[in-house]
């Protein structure tokens, strides 16, 4: 396409041009480019990428309210970077170390694992307890024994003076009363010395000295007062009849708890 210039007329050189002016035909315009986003025109600022942190272990459930366990806290402390700790970005995790063993749990375990005491210590404890019982009972029986002896002597003197052959009984109403008082002192003091301490602490003076104690055979706990009372009566009454010697020696053959007759009657055993 050719473009031709049109000269103005002579009368129109000094004035304004007429409406016939040079017309420029439209040219083929270049295709419009898509507007460039403002973010693309500016150089993108590189953001510092966070350092990958080790995946946190799941919290433990329970009475701690979802707090990490001791092993998890140690794992977090080991995974924390030294630079982050120096810059203050992360505080060091102080692991909580539990106690070595719960004292109540240890006491319950020791109680449940009780075993029968040795026969030597049991014999020594019984010897101490028997000595204490004999001293107290003898102190009560001494004055009564003197009165009983005087009563028997008077009966013998009366028989001699009668000149007749008569039988003098050593055990009569008077001496039987004295003997009953002595036995009552033995049994009542045995309740105070044997049954009450056994029900409260599981041991008497002799057992405490020898480091042994009486326990219930089922629950391995201190026996009740009823069981301790049965144990004392089953030991003392047959002992007065001499049959109790067999019951005491029964522990030499009994297995596995080494029970005597009084232990079987009360459902107890002597633990070491």
C-alpha positions as CSV (number, residue, x, y, z in Angstrom):
1,X,0.0,0.0,0.0
2,X,1.5,3.5,-1.1
3,X,1.1,6.6,0.9
4,X,0.8,9.9,-1.1
5,X,1.1,13.4,0.4
6,X,-1.5,16.0,-0.6
7,X,-0.3,19.5,-0.9
8,X,-2.5,22.3,0.6
9,X,-4.0,24.9,-1.6
10,X,-2.2,28.3,-2.0
11,X,-4.9,30.1,0.1
12,X,-4.7,27.7,2.9
13,X,-1.0,27.6,3.6
14,X,-1.1,30.2,6.4
15,X,-4.3,29.0,7.9
16,X,-5.6,25.9,9.3
17,X,-5.8,22.9,7.1
18,X,-9.0,21.8,5.7
19,X,-10.8,18.8,6.7
20,X,-8.9,16.9,4.0
21,X,-5.8,16.0,5.9
22,X,-3.5,13.3,5.5
23,X,-5.1,10.1,6.5
24,X,-3.0,7.2,7.5
25,X,-4.6,4.0,6.9
26,X,-4.6,1.7,10.0
27,X,-1.8,-0.7,10.1
28,X,-2.1,-4.2,11.4
29,X,-1.5,-3.9,15.1
30,X,0.5,-6.4,17.0
31,X,-1.4,-8.8,19.1
32,X,-2.0,-7.5,22.6
33,X,0.1,-9.0,25.2
34,X,-1.4,-10.3,28.4
35,X,-0.8,-8.0,31.3
36,X,2.1,-9.1,33.4
37,X,1.1,-9.5,37.1
38,X,2.8,-7.1,39.4
39,X,4.2,-9.9,41.4
40,X,5.9,-11.3,38.3
41,X,7.6,-7.9,37.6
42,X,9.1,-7.7,41.0
43,X,11.7,-10.2,41.9
44,X,10.4,-12.7,44.3
45,X,11.9,-12.5,47.7
46,X,13.0,-15.9,48.9
47,X,11.5,-16.7,52.2
48,X,13.7,-18.7,54.6
49,X,12.5,-22.2,54.6
50,X,12.0,-23.6,58.2
51,X,14.2,-26.4,59.1
52,X,12.3,-29.7,59.3
53,X,11.6,-30.7,62.8
54,X,11.5,-34.3,64.0
55,X,8.0,-35.5,64.2
56,X,6.7,-35.3,67.7
57,X,5.8,-38.5,69.3
58,X,2.2,-38.9,70.3
59,X,1.3,-37.9,73.8
60,X,0.6,-40.5,76.3
61,X,-2.9,-40.7,77.8
62,X,-3.6,-41.2,81.4
63,X,-3.7,-39.3,84.7
64,X,-0.8,-37.0,83.4
65,X,-3.3,-35.1,81.2
66,X,-1.6,-35.9,77.9
67,X,1.9,-34.9,78.9
68,X,4.8,-36.5,77.1
69,X,6.4,-39.5,78.8
70,X,9.9,-39.4,80.1
71,X,11.2,-41.3,77.0
72,X,9.4,-38.9,74.6
73,X,10.9,-35.9,76.4
74,X,14.4,-37.4,76.1
75,X,13.7,-38.0,72.4
76,X,12.7,-34.3,71.9
77,X,15.7,-33.1,73.8
78,X,18.0,-35.2,71.7
79,X,16.3,-34.0,68.4
80,X,16.5,-30.3,69.2
81,X,19.3,-28.5,67.2
82,X,22.0,-26.7,69.2
83,X,21.6,-23.5,67.0
84,X,17.9,-23.3,67.8
85,X,18.7,-23.5,71.5
86,X,21.3,-20.8,71.3
87,X,19.1,-18.4,69.4
88,X,16.2,-19.0,71.8
89,X,13.9,-20.5,69.2
90,X,13.3,-23.6,71.3
91,X,13.7,-24.1,75.0
92,X,15.6,-27.2,76.1
93,X,13.3,-29.9,77.3
94,X,14.0,-31.0,80.8
95,X,13.0,-34.7,81.1
96,X,11.2,-35.8,84.2
97,X,12.7,-38.9,85.6
98,X,10.3,-41.0,87.7
99,X,11.3,-42.4,91.1
100,X,13.1,-45.7,91.1
101,X,10.3,-47.6,92.7
102,X,7.1,-46.7,94.4
103,X,7.5,-47.4,98.2
104,X,3.9,-48.5,98.6
105,X,4.3,-50.8,95.6
106,X,7.6,-52.2,97.0
107,X,5.9,-52.8,100.4
108,X,3.0,-54.6,98.8
109,X,5.4,-56.7,96.7
110,X,7.4,-57.6,99.7
111,X,4.3,-58.5,101.6
112,X,3.0,-60.7,98.8
113,X,6.3,-62.5,98.4
114,X,6.6,-63.4,102.1
115,X,8.0,-66.9,102.9
116,X,8.0,-69.0,106.1
117,X,10.6,-68.1,108.6
118,X,13.4,-70.3,109.6
119,X,12.8,-72.8,112.4
120,X,15.8,-71.5,114.4
121,X,14.4,-68.0,114.6
122,X,11.0,-69.2,115.4
123,X,12.3,-71.3,118.3
124,X,14.3,-68.4,119.7
125,X,11.2,-66.1,119.5
126,X,9.0,-68.7,121.2
127,X,11.7,-69.1,124.0
128,X,11.7,-65.3,124.6
129,X,7.9,-65.2,124.7
130,X,7.6,-68.2,127.0
131,X,10.1,-66.7,129.4
132,X,8.0,-63.5,129.6
133,X,4.8,-65.4,130.2
134,X,6.5,-67.6,132.9
135,X,7.9,-64.7,134.8
136,X,4.5,-62.8,134.9
137,X,2.5,-66.0,135.7
138,X,5.1,-67.1,138.3
139,X,4.9,-63.7,140.0
140,X,1.1,-64.1,140.4
141,X,1.3,-67.8,141.4
142,X,4.0,-67.4,144.0
143,X,1.8,-66.0,146.8
144,X,-1.1,-68.3,145.9
145,X,1.3,-71.3,145.9
146,X,2.4,-70.5,149.4
147,X,-1.2,-70.4,150.6
148,X,-1.9,-73.7,148.9
149,X,1.1,-75.3,150.5
150,X,0.0,-74.1,154.0
151,X,-3.5,-75.5,153.3
152,X,-2.2,-78.9,152.4
153,X,0.1,-79.0,155.4
154,X,-2.8,-78.3,157.7
155,X,-4.8,-81.2,156.2
156,X,-1.8,-83.5,156.7
157,X,-1.4,-82.4,160.4
158,X,-5.1,-83.0,160.9
159,X,-4.9,-86.5,159.5
160,X,-2.0,-87.4,161.8
161,X,-3.8,-86.1,164.9
162,X,-6.9,-88.2,164.1
163,X,-4.9,-91.4,164.4
164,X,-6.9,-92.9,161.6
165,X,-5.7,-93.9,158.1
166,X,-7.1,-91.2,155.8
167,X,-6.4,-90.0,152.3
168,X,-5.3,-86.4,151.9
169,X,-6.2,-85.0,148.5
170,X,-3.8,-82.4,147.2
171,X,-6.5,-80.9,144.9
172,X,-9.6,-79.8,146.7
173,X,-11.8,-76.8,146.5
174,X,-9.2,-74.4,148.0
175,X,-6.2,-75.5,145.9
176,X,-8.4,-75.7,142.8
177,X,-9.4,-72.1,143.3
178,X,-5.8,-71.1,143.6
179,X,-4.9,-73.1,140.4
180,X,-7.8,-71.5,138.6
181,X,-6.5,-68.0,139.5
182,X,-3.1,-68.9,138.2
183,X,-4.5,-70.2,134.9
184,X,-6.7,-67.2,134.5
185,X,-3.6,-64.9,134.9
186,X,-1.8,-66.9,132.3
187,X,-4.6,-66.8,129.8
188,X,-5.5,-63.2,130.3
189,X,-1.9,-62.0,130.2
190,X,-1.4,-64.1,127.1
191,X,-4.3,-62.2,125.5
192,X,-2.6,-58.9,126.3
193,X,0.9,-60.1,125.4
194,X,0.2,-62.4,122.5
195,X,-3.2,-61.7,120.8
196,X,-3.3,-57.9,120.9
197,X,0.3,-57.3,119.5
198,X,-0.2,-60.0,116.9
199,X,-3.5,-58.4,115.7
200,X,-1.9,-54.9,115.7
201,X,1.6,-55.4,114.5
202,X,1.8,-59.1,113.6
203,X,4.5,-59.8,116.2
204,X,5.2,-60.1,119.9
205,X,8.4,-59.1,121.7
206,X,10.2,-62.3,120.9
207,X,9.2,-62.2,117.2
208,X,10.2,-58.6,116.9
209,X,13.7,-59.3,118.4
210,X,14.1,-62.2,115.9
211,X,12.8,-60.4,112.9
212,X,9.7,-62.5,112.2
213,X,6.0,-61.9,112.2
214,X,2.6,-63.6,111.9
215,X,0.6,-63.1,108.7
216,X,-2.7,-64.2,107.3
217,X,-2.1,-67.2,105.0
218,X,-4.4,-65.9,102.3
219,X,-3.9,-62.2,102.1
220,X,-0.4,-62.1,103.8
221,X,-1.6,-59.3,106.0
222,X,-1.7,-58.8,109.8
223,X,-4.3,-61.2,111.2
224,X,-7.5,-60.0,112.8
225,X,-8.0,-60.0,116.5
226,X,-10.3,-63.0,116.3
227,X,-7.7,-65.0,114.4
228,X,-4.9,-63.9,116.9
229,X,-7.1,-64.9,119.8
230,X,-7.8,-68.3,118.3
231,X,-4.1,-68.7,117.7
232,X,-3.2,-68.0,121.3
233,X,-5.9,-70.3,122.7
234,X,-5.0,-73.1,120.4
235,X,-1.4,-72.8,121.6
236,X,-2.0,-72.3,125.3
237,X,-4.8,-74.7,126.2
238,X,-3.3,-77.8,124.5
239,X,0.1,-76.7,126.0
240,X,-1.4,-76.9,129.5
241,X,-2.5,-80.5,128.7
242,X,1.0,-81.4,127.4
243,X,-0.6,-82.3,124.0
244,X,0.5,-78.9,122.7
245,X,4.0,-80.1,122.4
246,X,3.0,-82.2,119.4
247,X,1.2,-79.2,117.9
248,X,4.3,-77.1,118.2
249,X,6.5,-79.7,116.6
250,X,4.1,-80.1,113.8
251,X,5.9,-77.3,111.9
252,X,8.8,-79.7,111.4
253,X,6.8,-81.8,109.0
254,X,4.2,-79.4,107.6
255,X,4.8,-78.1,104.0
256,X,5.0,-75.6,102.5
257,X,4.0,-73.0,105.1
258,X,5.5,-74.7,108.2
259,X,2.3,-74.3,110.2
260,X,1.8,-75.5,113.8
261,X,-1.6,-76.5,115.1
262,X,-2.3,-73.0,116.4
263,X,-1.4,-71.6,112.9
264,X,-3.8,-73.9,111.2
265,X,-6.6,-73.0,113.7
266,X,-6.1,-69.3,113.0
267,X,-5.2,-69.6,109.3
268,X,-1.8,-67.9,109.7
269,X,1.9,-68.6,109.2
270,X,5.1,-67.2,110.6
271,X,6.9,-65.1,107.9
272,X,10.6,-64.4,107.9
